[in-house]
Amino acid sequence: MIEMHNLSFGYSGGEPLLADMSLSLQPGSFHFLTGPSGSGKTTFLRLCYADLLPSAGRMTAFGQDVTSLSRDGIAALRRRVGVVHQDTQFLDHLPVAENIALPQIVAGQSVDMQSISDLLSWVQLTQHSRSLPPSLSGGERQRAALARAVIMSPDLIIADEPTGNLDWDMSMRLLDLLVGLNHSGKSVLFATHDLNLIRAAKQHVQARVLRIAGKRLQLAGADL
């Protein structure tokens, strides 16, 4: 699914932020990504969905070298990856249902209202279909963001510190949704600094733990 070989990234003229990284992210896998603040977790995740391109080394996504992709090719790749940010990045003037539909609209597809209704039910937000995002709690916003991330039925879900602003109960609810996606065959890459959340996940899913330290990617632990 995603293969990295001695990959490095740095902005032009600067020192590498990430260096000599190798990883094989397989279909149906669940990975946690850890590391101290400022270690490059978000940069690494942006590389995974070609929002950034490597400075050196090689990366393939779904069998294609990302550096050779056209603009349309990158757009097609991104449709196979759903991303949940810590900052949920909604259009606050649109109701929740319309925010969830945005990926379909951007892709030029017809809005599938049944899929949206099913996703709202899945994340337990049916009653908030017509609510505006500012009226939602933090946990509700993150669940709505997850629904938006999977509206295109992606093969890989990337979650960048999605529980960083949530309490424990809300964090576990979001984790349960991601575990359910993984059990249905989706790959999940979940960045978090919360080691207690990772330990709790061992009751629900087999996962690998990756750690970024000293600009490099390390395997931090065996199967949870």
C-alpha positions as CSV (number, residue, x, y, z in Angstrom):
1,M,0.0,0.0,0.0
2,I,2.7,2.5,1.0
3,E,6.4,1.7,0.7
4,M,9.2,4.0,1.8
5,H,12.8,3.2,1.1
6,N,15.5,5.4,2.7
7,L,13.2,8.4,2.4
8,S,14.2,11.8,3.6
9,F,12.4,15.2,3.7
10,G,13.6,18.7,4.2
11,Y,12.5,22.1,2.9
12,S,14.7,23.6,0.2
13,G,18.0,24.9,1.6
14,G,17.4,23.5,5.1
15,E,18.5,20.6,7.1
16,P,16.4,17.4,6.7
17,L,13.5,17.1,9.1
18,L,13.2,13.4,8.5
19,A,15.9,11.1,7.3
20,D,16.6,7.6,6.1
21,M,13.1,6.3,6.8
22,S,11.9,2.9,5.5
23,L,8.4,1.5,6.0
24,S,6.1,-1.0,4.5
25,L,2.4,-0.2,5.3
26,Q,0.4,-3.2,4.4
27,P,-3.4,-3.4,3.5
28,G,-5.5,-4.0,6.6
29,S,-2.8,-3.0,9.1
30,F,-3.1,-0.8,12.1
31,H,-0.2,1.4,13.1
32,F,0.3,3.9,15.9
33,L,2.8,6.7,15.3
34,T,4.4,8.3,18.3
35,G,7.2,10.8,19.1
36,P,7.7,14.0,21.0
37,S,6.2,17.3,19.9
38,G,8.1,18.7,17.0
39,S,9.6,15.3,16.0
40,G,7.9,15.4,12.6
41,K,4.8,13.2,13.0
42,T,2.6,15.5,10.9
43,T,5.3,15.9,8.3
44,F,5.5,12.1,8.0
45,L,1.7,11.8,7.7
46,R,1.6,14.5,5.0
47,L,4.2,12.5,3.0
48,C,2.0,9.4,3.3
49,Y,-0.8,11.2,1.3
50,A,1.5,13.1,-1.0
51,D,0.7,16.5,0.5
52,L,4.5,16.7,0.7
53,L,7.0,14.9,-1.6
54,P,10.2,13.3,-0.5
55,S,13.5,15.2,-0.9
56,A,15.5,11.9,-1.3
57,G,14.8,8.2,-1.3
58,R,11.7,6.5,-2.9
59,M,8.1,6.2,-1.9
60,T,5.3,4.3,-3.7
61,A,1.7,4.5,-2.8
62,F,-0.7,1.9,-4.2
63,G,2.0,0.7,-6.5
64,Q,2.9,4.1,-8.0
65,D,6.0,6.3,-7.4
66,V,4.6,9.4,-5.9
67,T,7.3,11.7,-7.5
68,S,6.2,10.6,-10.9
69,L,2.5,11.3,-10.4
70,S,0.7,14.1,-12.3
71,R,-1.6,16.5,-10.5
72,D,-4.6,14.3,-11.4
73,G,-2.6,11.2,-10.2
74,I,-2.0,12.8,-6.8
75,A,-5.7,13.8,-6.6
76,A,-6.6,10.1,-7.4
77,L,-4.2,8.9,-4.7
78,R,-5.7,11.3,-2.1
79,R,-9.2,9.9,-2.8
80,R,-7.9,6.6,-1.5
81,V,-6.7,8.1,1.8
82,G,-9.1,9.6,4.4
83,V,-7.5,12.1,6.7
84,V,-8.7,13.2,10.2
85,H,-6.8,16.3,11.6
86,Q,-6.7,17.4,15.2
87,D,-8.1,20.7,13.8
88,T,-11.2,19.4,12.1
89,Q,-11.2,22.2,9.5
90,F,-15.0,22.4,8.8
91,L,-16.7,25.0,6.7
92,D,-18.6,26.5,9.6
93,H,-21.4,28.0,7.5
94,L,-22.5,24.6,6.2
95,P,-24.4,22.0,8.1
96,V,-22.7,18.9,9.3
97,A,-24.2,16.7,6.5
98,E,-22.9,19.0,3.8
99,N,-19.5,19.1,5.4
100,I,-19.4,15.3,5.3
101,A,-20.4,15.4,1.6
102,L,-17.6,17.8,0.6
103,P,-15.1,15.2,-0.6
104,Q,-17.8,13.9,-3.0
105,I,-18.5,17.4,-4.3
106,V,-14.8,18.2,-4.7
107,A,-14.3,14.9,-6.7
108,G,-17.2,15.9,-9.0
109,Q,-19.4,13.1,-7.8
110,S,-23.1,13.1,-7.1
111,V,-23.8,13.5,-3.4
112,D,-24.9,10.1,-2.0
113,M,-27.4,11.1,0.7
114,Q,-27.9,7.5,1.8
115,S,-24.2,7.1,2.5
116,I,-24.2,10.4,4.5
117,S,-27.2,9.2,6.5
118,D,-25.5,5.9,7.2
119,L,-22.3,7.6,8.3
120,L,-24.2,10.0,10.5
121,S,-25.8,7.0,12.2
122,W,-22.5,5.2,12.5
123,V,-20.9,8.1,14.3
124,Q,-24.1,8.7,16.3
125,L,-24.7,12.2,14.9
126,T,-28.0,11.7,13.1
127,Q,-29.6,14.4,15.3
128,H,-26.9,16.9,14.3
129,S,-27.4,16.5,10.5
130,R,-28.4,20.1,10.1
131,S,-26.4,21.5,12.9
132,L,-23.6,23.9,12.2
133,P,-20.1,22.7,13.2
134,P,-19.5,25.5,15.9
135,S,-22.4,24.0,17.9
136,L,-20.8,20.6,18.2
137,S,-18.7,19.4,21.1
138,G,-15.1,18.4,20.5
139,G,-15.9,14.7,20.4
140,E,-18.8,15.3,18.0
141,R,-16.6,17.4,15.7
142,Q,-14.0,14.6,15.6
143,R,-16.6,11.9,14.9
144,A,-18.0,14.1,12.1
145,A,-14.5,14.6,10.7
146,L,-14.1,10.8,10.7
147,A,-17.4,10.4,8.8
148,R,-16.1,13.0,6.2
149,A,-12.8,11.1,6.0
150,V,-14.4,7.8,5.0
151,I,-17.2,9.1,2.7
152,M,-15.1,8.1,-0.3
153,S,-14.5,4.6,1.1
154,P,-10.7,5.1,1.3
155,D,-8.3,2.2,1.7
156,L,-6.2,4.0,4.3
157,I,-7.4,6.3,7.1
158,I,-4.8,8.7,8.6
159,A,-5.6,10.3,11.9
160,D,-3.3,13.1,13.1
161,E,-3.6,13.4,16.9
162,P,-7.4,13.2,16.7
163,T,-7.9,12.7,20.4
164,G,-5.5,15.4,21.5
165,N,-8.3,17.7,22.7
166,L,-10.7,15.0,23.9
167,D,-11.3,13.5,27.3
168,W,-10.7,9.8,27.9
169,D,-14.3,8.6,27.2
170,M,-14.4,10.6,23.9
171,S,-11.0,9.3,22.9
172,M,-12.1,5.7,23.4
173,R,-15.2,6.3,21.4
174,L,-13.2,7.6,18.5
175,L,-10.7,4.8,18.9
176,D,-13.5,2.2,18.7
177,L,-14.7,3.7,15.4
178,L,-11.2,3.4,14.0
179,V,-10.8,-0.1,15.2
180,G,-14.1,-1.0,13.6
181,L,-12.8,0.4,10.3
182,N,-9.7,-1.7,10.6
183,H,-11.7,-4.8,11.3
184,S,-13.6,-4.1,8.1
185,G,-10.3,-4.3,6.2
186,K,-9.2,-0.6,6.2
187,S,-5.6,0.3,7.1
188,V,-5.3,2.9,9.9
189,L,-2.3,5.1,10.7
190,F,-3.0,6.9,14.0
191,A,-0.6,9.5,15.4
192,T,-0.8,10.1,19.1
193,H,1.4,11.0,22.1
194,D,-1.0,9.2,24.4
195,L,0.6,6.0,25.4
196,N,-2.3,5.1,27.7
197,L,-4.5,5.1,24.6
198,I,-2.2,2.8,22.8
199,R,-2.1,0.4,25.8
200,A,-5.9,0.4,25.9
201,A,-6.1,-0.4,22.2
202,K,-4.4,-3.8,22.9
203,Q,-7.8,-5.1,24.0
204,H,-9.3,-4.3,20.6
205,V,-6.8,-4.6,17.8
206,Q,-3.4,-5.9,16.8
207,A,-1.2,-3.0,16.0
208,R,2.4,-1.9,15.4
209,V,3.9,1.1,17.1
210,L,6.2,3.4,15.2
211,R,8.2,6.1,16.8
212,I,9.9,9.1,15.2
213,A,13.1,10.1,17.1
214,G,16.2,11.8,16.0
215,K,14.7,12.4,12.5
216,R,14.3,8.7,12.0
217,L,11.5,6.2,12.1
218,Q,11.8,3.3,14.5
219,L,9.7,0.3,15.4
220,A,8.8,1.1,19.0
221,G,7.2,-2.2,20.0
222,A,5.9,-5.6,19.1
223,D,2.3,-6.4,18.3
224,L,0.0,-4.9,20.9
